C-alpha cells in the first residue's frame, strides 16, 4: 500500500476542512492509513463549531509519479476522509466497501477524539448498533462498523453510557446470539464476532449496563455459549467475568441459573487440551484466569450464610474435594510464576529506577493478580471451618511445597497450620494494602474488611 502524506492541519480556528487520502490495493490495508481521520476529526474543527465526518471512495488510476508504481498499473481503490463544518447531517455517516476508516488497535485512537467524535455525530452509535445487528451476510460494511464501534466504546466511558442509553446491550446480545450453536463461517465473520464481543465486554464495565445485561438474559446466553464449546467460549467467559465484577445482583443471578457447574467445569480445566490444540496456550491461560476471577467474584459478592453462598462452598466438597486439589495446584502454579518475576526484577541490569508502584504493576502482569484472586478463594473456603476442606487444603499445600518441612517432632498443630498458610496470608496482605479507591472509599473499606 502506498500512502500519500497526510496534509498538515493548523490549529487555527480558520481551518474549515481536512482531507486524508490513502491509495492502496485492498480495503483492509487502508484502515491504518485512515486512522488519523478519526483521531484528528474533532481536533480539526473549532470547539465552537460542530464537526461532521463524511467518507467517500472511488477507483481511479494515478500517475506513476503520484503513487510510485509503473505506468499502466491497474486502477487502485482511493479512499478519502473529509472533515468539514456542517457539510452533511450526522445521520448521513455511512461506510461503503472501501470506506473502512478505523484502526486495528485502540492504541491509535485518542480518548478525547472518540468522545468528541460521537458527541458531534450523536446518531453514529445508533447507526453502528443497527448495522452490526443486520442479518445480511458479513461484508466490509459490517466488518468496519463492528470495529469502529469496538474502538469508540473501549476508549471512552461516555460512549459506554451512550450505548446503554440507546439499548445497545440488547442489540449487542442479539448480534452474538446466532453463534451460540455455530462457529463463524470465515475470518471476516470471526473478526466481526470478536469486535462485537469487545464492545459488549467494554460496555458491561458501566454499572447501569451490568443491570441491563442481567435483565436482557445476557448471563443465560453466555452460559449457553460456554456449554456449546464453540470458538466463542473464551469470549463468553470473559463477558461473564466482567459482568460479575462488582455486581452482587449478577452474581446472585448467575447462581440461580445454575451457572456454578459450568464455571467450575472451566475452573477444573475441562476441555483445555482441545482448546490448546485449536487456539493455543494463550487461550487456555485466558480461560483459566477468567474462571478464577469468576469464582473470586462470587465469593466476594454473595452474602455469607446465604443459600447461594453455601452452594458455592459446597462445590469444594464434591468429588472428594477435587476442587480443593485444583485450587492448591493453581495457587502453587501462579506462586512459582510470581517468584520467577521477582527473581528477574532483582537481577535486572538496566538503570531504570522503578518505584514500589511500578514493581507492583510488574508483578501483577507476571501472575500476581491471579495469585491474589486464588488467595481470596483459598481464604474464603478455609474460613468456612469445614474440617474436610481444611484438611485437604493443608495437605495439598504441603505436597506442593515439597512435604515434610513442617513435620518436626514436637511441633504443635497451630504452628504447623500457620507455617503452611503464611504464604497465602502474605499475598492477601499485599492485596489489601494495594486496594485502590477508584470505586469509592466505601467500596474500598468493604473490600479491605472482606480480606
C-alpha positions in Angstrom: 0.0 0.0 0.0 1.3 3.4 -0.9 0.1 6.3 1.2 0.2 9.9 0.4 1.5 12.2 3.1 -1.3 13.4 5.5 -1.7 17.2 5.0 -0.7 19.2 8.0 -3.6 20.9 9.8 -3.0 24.2 11.5 -4.7 24.5 14.9 -6.1 27.9 14.0 -10.0 28.2 14.1 -9.9 29.3 10.5 -9.3 25.8 9.3 -12.6 24.6 7.7 -11.8 21.1 6.5 -9.2 18.4 6.3 -8.8 15.7 3.7 -6.8 12.5 4.2 -6.2 10.4 1.1 -5.0 6.8 1.0 -4.2 4.8 -2.0 -3.9 1.0 -1.7 -4.6 -2.4 -3.1 -7.2 -3.7 -0.6 -9.6 -2.1 1.8 -8.3 -4.0 4.9 -4.9 -2.3 4.5 -6.4 1.1 4.2 -7.6 1.2 7.8 -4.3 2.2 9.3 -3.9 4.9 6.7 -7.2 6.4 7.7 -6.7 6.2 11.5 -5.7 9.9 11.6 -9.0 10.9 10.1 -10.9 9.5 13.1 -8.2 10.8 15.5 -8.0 14.3 14.1 -11.6 14.9 13.0 -12.7 16.6 16.2 -9.3 18.5 16.5 -9.6 20.0 13.0 -12.7 21.8 13.9 -13.2 24.8 16.2 -14.5 24.0 19.6 -17.4 26.4 18.9 -18.5 24.7 15.6 -19.9 21.3 15.1 -17.8 18.9 13.1 -19.1 16.3 10.6 -17.2 13.5 9.0 -18.1 12.2 5.6 -16.2 9.4 3.9 -16.1 8.7 0.2 -14.3 6.3 -2.1 -13.6 5.9 -5.8 -11.4 3.8 -8.1 -9.1 5.9 -10.3 -5.7 5.5 -12.0 -2.9 7.6 -10.5 0.2 8.6 -12.4 3.4 6.8 -11.7 4.9 9.9 -10.1 1.9 10.0 -7.7 1.8 6.5 -6.4 5.3 5.3 -7.1 4.2 2.5 -9.5 4.9 1.7 -13.1 2.7 3.1 -15.9 -0.2 1.1 -17.0 -0.8 -0.4 -13.5 -4.4 -1.4 -12.8 -6.6 1.2 -11.0 -6.3 1.2 -7.2 -9.1 2.0 -4.8 -8.7 5.5 -3.4 -10.3 6.4 -0.1 -10.7 9.9 1.1 -12.0 11.0 4.5 -13.2 14.6 4.7 -13.9 16.6 7.8 -16.0 19.7 7.4 -18.2 22.0 9.4 -21.8 21.4 8.8 -21.4 19.8 5.4 -23.8 16.9 5.9 -26.1 15.9 8.8 -24.7 13.3 11.2 -27.2 10.7 10.1 -25.6 10.6 6.7 -22.5 8.9 8.0 -22.1 5.7 6.0 -19.5 3.2 5.1 -19.1 1.6 1.7 -17.0 -1.4 0.7 -13.8 0.7 0.7 -14.7 3.0 3.5 -13.1 1.4 6.5 -11.9 4.4 8.4 -10.7 2.7 11.6 -7.7 1.1 13.2 -6.7 -2.4 14.2 -6.0 -1.3 17.7 -7.3 1.2 20.2 -3.8 2.5 20.8 -4.1 4.7 17.7 -7.3 6.4 18.8 -7.2 9.4 21.2 -9.7 9.1 24.0 -10.9 12.7 23.7 -11.2 12.3 20.0 -13.5 9.3 20.5 -15.7 11.3 22.8 -15.8 14.3 20.7 -16.5 12.3 17.5 -19.6 10.7 19.0 -20.7 14.0 20.5 -20.5 15.7 17.1 -22.4 12.8 15.4 -25.0 11.7 18.1 -26.6 9.2 15.7 -23.4 7.4 14.9 -23.5 4.9 17.7 -27.2 4.1 17.0 -26.4 3.5 13.3 -23.4 1.3 14.2 -25.5 -0.8 16.6 -28.2 -1.2 13.9 -25.6 -2.1 11.2 -23.9 -4.9 13.2 -27.3 -6.3 14.1 -28.2 -6.7 10.5 -28.8 -10.3 9.4 -27.3 -9.7 6.0 -24.1 -11.7 5.1 -20.9 -10.3 6.5 -19.3 -7.7 4.3 -16.8 -4.9 4.7 -19.6 -2.6 5.8 -20.4 -4.8 8.8 -16.7 -5.5 9.5 -15.9 -1.8 9.6 -19.0 -0.9 11.7 -18.1 -3.6 14.3 -14.5 -2.4 14.6 -15.4 1.3 14.8 -18.0 0.5 17.5 -15.5 -1.5 19.5 -12.9 1.3 19.3 -15.3 4.0 20.3 -16.7 2.0 23.2 -13.4 0.8 24.5 -11.8 4.2 24.6 -14.5 6.3 26.2 -16.6 5.9 29.3 -19.1 8.4 27.9 -19.6 6.2 24.9 -20.2 3.2 27.2 -23.0 5.1 28.8 -24.4 6.2 25.4 -24.5 2.6 24.3 -26.6 1.7 27.4 -28.9 4.6 26.9 -29.5 3.5 23.3 -30.5 0.0 24.3 -27.1 -1.2 22.9 -26.7 -4.1 25.4 -29.7 -5.8 24.0 -28.6 -5.1 20.4 -25.1 -6.5 21.1 -26.5 -9.6 22.7 -28.8 -10.2 19.7 -25.8 -9.8 17.4 -23.8 -12.6 19.1 -26.7 -14.9 19.8 -26.6 -16.7 16.4 -23.2 -18.0 17.3 -24.2 -19.9 20.4 -24.6 -23.0 18.2 -22.2 -22.5 15.4 -18.7 -21.2 14.6 -18.0 -18.2 12.3 -18.1 -19.2 8.6 -14.9 -17.3 7.7 -12.3 -15.0 9.0 -14.3 -11.9 8.3 -17.3 -13.2 10.4 -14.9 -14.2 13.1 -13.4 -10.7 13.3 -16.9 -9.2 13.4 -17.8 -11.5 16.3 -14.6 -10.6 18.2 -15.2 -6.9 17.8 -18.9 -7.2 18.9 -17.7 -9.1 22.0 -15.1 -6.4 22.7 -17.8 -3.8 22.6 -20.1 -5.8 24.8 -17.4 -6.5 27.4 -16.3 -2.9 27.5 -20.0 -1.8 27.8 -20.5 -4.0 30.8 -17.9 -2.1 32.8 -20.6 0.5 33.4 -22.9 -0.3 36.4 -26.1 0.5 34.6 -25.1 -1.6 31.7 -24.4 -4.5 34.0 -28.1 -4.3 35.2 -29.2 -4.2 31.6 -27.0 -7.2 30.8 -28.7 -9.2 33.5 -32.2 -8.1 32.7 -31.7 -9.0 29.0 -30.7 -12.5 30.0 -27.1 -12.0 29.0 -25.8 -14.4 31.6 -28.1 -17.1 30.2 -26.8 -16.6 26.7 -23.2 -16.6 27.8 -23.7 -19.9 29.7 -25.2 -21.5 26.6 -22.1 -20.4 24.6 -19.8 -21.8 27.3 -21.6 -25.1 27.2 -21.6 -25.3 23.4 -17.7 -25.3 23.4 -17.7 -23.3 20.2 -15.0 -20.8 19.3 -16.9 -18.1 21.2 -16.5 -19.9 24.5 -13.4 -17.8 25.6 -15.2 -14.5 24.8 -18.3 -15.7 26.6 -16.3 -16.5 29.8 -14.6 -13.1 29.5 -18.0 -11.4 29.3 -19.3 -13.2 32.3 -16.2 -12.2 34.2 -16.8 -8.5 33.5 -20.5 -8.8 34.3 -19.9 -10.4 37.7 -17.2 -7.9 38.8 -18.6 -5.6 41.5 -22.2 -6.6 40.8 -23.9 -8.6 43.5 -27.1 -8.8 41.5 -25.3 -10.5 38.6 -23.6 -12.9 41.0 -26.9 -13.9 42.5 -28.5 -14.4 39.1 -25.5 -16.5 38.0 -26.0 -19.0 40.8 -29.8 -19.0 40.3 -29.4 -20.1 36.6 -27.2 -23.0 37.6 -24.0 -21.3 36.4 -21.8 -22.8 39.1 -21.5 -26.2 37.3 -20.4 -24.5 34.1 -18.0 -22.1 35.8 -16.3 -24.8 37.8 -16.0 -27.0 34.7 -13.7 -24.3 33.3 -12.0 -23.9 36.7 -11.1 -27.6 36.7 -9.6 -27.3 33.2 -12.1 -29.4 31.3 -11.6 -29.0 27.6 -8.3 -27.3 27.9 -6.4 -29.9 25.9 -8.7 -29.5 22.9 -8.6 -25.7 23.3 -4.8 -25.8 23.3 -4.7 -27.6 20.0 -7.2 -25.3 18.3 -6.4 -21.9 19.8 -3.1 -22.2 21.5 -1.8 -21.8 25.1 -2.8 -18.1 25.3 -6.5 -19.1 25.0 -6.1 -21.8 27.7 -4.4 -19.3 30.0 -7.1 -16.7 29.5 -9.9 -19.1 30.2 -8.1 -20.3 33.3 -7.6 -16.8 34.7 -11.2 -15.8 33.8 -12.6 -18.8 35.6 -10.5 -17.9 38.7 -11.8 -14.3 38.5 -15.4 -15.5 38.2 -15.2 -17.7 41.3 -13.5 -15.0 43.3 -16.3 -12.5 42.4 -18.9 -15.0 43.6 -17.1 -15.3 47.0 -16.7 -11.6 47.2 -20.3 -10.5 46.4 -22.6 -13.3 47.6 -23.9 -12.8 51.1 -22.2 -15.0 53.7 -24.5 -17.6 55.2 -27.0 -17.3 52.3 -28.2 -20.4 50.4 -26.3 -19.2 47.3 -23.0 -18.8 49.3 -23.5 -22.3 50.8 -24.0 -23.8 47.4 -20.8 -22.2 46.3 -18.8 -23.5 49.2 -20.3 -27.0 48.8 -18.6 -27.2 45.4 -15.3 -27.7 47.2 -16.6 -30.8 49.0 -17.9 -32.5 45.8 -16.0 -35.4 44.2 -13.8 -36.0 47.2 -12.6 -32.4 47.4 -11.4 -32.4 43.8 -11.8 -28.6 43.6 -9.6 -28.1 46.7 -6.9 -30.1 44.9 -7.3 -27.9 41.8 -7.2 -24.7 43.9 -4.0 -25.7 45.6 -2.5 -26.7 42.3 -3.3 -23.4 40.7 -2.0 -21.5 43.7 1.3 -23.3 43.5 1.5 -22.7 39.7 1.0 -18.9 39.9 3.1 -18.6 43.0 6.0 -20.0 41.1 5.4 -17.6 38.2 5.5 -14.6 40.6 8.7 -15.9 42.2 10.2 -16.0 38.7 9.2 -12.4 38.1 10.6 -11.4 41.5 13.9 -13.0 40.6 14.0 -11.3 37.2 13.4 -7.9 38.8 16.1 -8.4 41.4 18.7 -9.4 38.8 17.8 -6.8 36.1 20.8 -4.8 34.8 19.2 -1.7 33.4 19.5 1.7 35.1 15.8 2.4 35.2 14.6 3.2 38.7 11.3 1.6 39.5 9.0 2.9 42.2 7.2 0.4 44.5 4.1 1.0 42.4 6.0 0.2 39.3 7.3 -3.0 40.8 3.8 -4.0 41.9 2.4 -3.5 38.4 5.2 -5.6 37.0 4.4 -8.4 39.5 0.7 -8.1 38.6 1.4 -8.6 35.0 3.5 -11.6 35.9 0.7 -13.5 37.6 0.3 -11.8 40.9 -3.2 -10.6 40.1 -4.5 -14.1 39.6 -2.5 -15.3 42.6 -4.3 -12.7 44.7 -7.7 -13.9 43.5 -6.7 -17.5 44.2 -5.6 -16.5 47.7 -9.0 -14.8 48.2 -10.7 -18.1 47.2 -8.4 -20.1 49.4 -9.1 -17.9 52.4 -12.8 -17.8 51.8 -13.1 -21.6 51.6 -10.8 -22.1 54.6 -12.9 -19.7 56.6 -15.9 -21.9 56.3 -14.5 -24.0 59.1 -15.3 -27.3 57.3 -13.0 -29.9 58.6 -12.7 -31.8 55.4 -11.9 -28.7 53.3 -9.3 -27.5 55.8 -7.5 -30.8 56.0 -7.5 -31.2 52.2 -6.2 -27.7 51.6 -3.4 -28.1 54.2 -2.4 -31.5 52.8 -2.2 -30.2 49.2 -0.2 -27.1 50.3 2.3 -29.4 52.0 2.5 -31.6 48.9 3.1 -28.7 46.5 5.7 -27.2 49.0 7.7 -30.4 48.9 6.3 -32.0 52.1 7.9 -32.7 55.4 9.1 -29.2 56.1 6.8 -28.6 59.0 6.7 -32.1 60.5 9.3 -31.6 63.1 8.9 -33.5 66.3 7.1 -31.6 69.0 5.7 -29.0 66.6 2.2 -28.1 67.8 -0.7 -28.2 65.3 -1.3 -24.4 65.4 2.4 -23.8 64.4 2.1 -26.3 61.5 -1.1 -24.7 60.2 0.4 -21.2 60.4 3.5 -22.2 58.6 1.6 -23.7 55.7 -0.8 -20.7 55.4 1.8 -18.0 55.9 2.5 -17.6 52.2 -1.3 -17.2 51.5 -1.6 -14.6 54.2 1.3 -12.6 52.8 -0.3 -12.4 49.4 -3.6 -11.3 51.0 -1.8 -8.6 53.0 -0.2 -7.3 49.8 -3.6 -7.3 48.1 -5.3 -5.4 50.9 -2.6 -2.8 51.0 -3.0 -2.0 47.3 -6.8 -1.9 47.1 -7.5 1.5 45.4 -10.3 3.9 45.8 -11.4 4.1 42.2 -14.9 2.7 43.2 -15.2 5.0 46.2 -14.0 4.9 49.7 -16.9 2.9 50.9 -16.2 0.1 48.5 -12.5 0.2 49.3 -13.2 -0.2 53.0 -15.6 -3.0 52.3 -13.2 -5.0 50.2 -10.4 -4.5 52.8 -12.7 -5.7 55.5 -13.6 -8.7 53.5 -9.9 -9.6 53.0 
